[in-house]
């Protein structure tokens, strides 16, 4: 099974997580755990982030992005195989953004 971003980053923003009371449940939870970069409002680098355009610089150096990026991720084939709907949603987002 591929770990979700909240498992990799240990942010505690998943339902029942340690930081939910302070920061709220992450908008990537539960359906974008392998494509959190396409979701505005994720918690990265110690703060809540904006849109992909605003956080792209942070995303490209992130472990999660480098694992699951649909263009070059180390685990992109597993992402596509085990989470096809999320993978396709990510591709649609990237096309819409012109990326």
Helices and strands as residue ranges (DSSP letters): H 5-9, H 20-23, G 36-38, E 43-44, E 47-48, H 52-59, H 63-68, H 76-82, H 84-97
